[in-house]
């Protein structure tokens, strides 16, 4: 059971067979991160309600950039990351 989990992705896949040129907005929200275990395989302890929103961008073969912000219970946080060397399937 995934409880009240909701997810959405919106954007462009410029070369989806080679995972190049993605520009994707995402949103994931729900009542408890622990309920995601059957989907993502990562065990989380029980958590308060959460909401994550962000953007994923890949520029050629150069790597993946991600920006996100979220709410976990009453806490609000944000992060911008550049994941260098992340490449799609060959």
C-alpha positions, 0 to 999 in steps of 0.5 A: 500500500502506498497510502496517499502517495502522488507523483507527477512528471512533466517535461521533454525527453529529447532523445529518450532511447539514449537518455539525452537532453531530459528537461523534467519537472517532478513532484512527489508527495504523500503521507509517509516516505516509508510507504515508498519502499515497494517502489524504490527499494530504499527503507525509510523510517516512518516520517511525517507528510512530505512534498518534494518538487524539482527539476532534472536536466541532462546536457548531452553526455555531460551529466545530470543537474537537479534542483529540488525543494521540499517539505518534510513535516514542518521543515522546509529545505532546498538543494541544487546538485550537479551529478557529474558523469551520470550517463544513460545506457549504452 
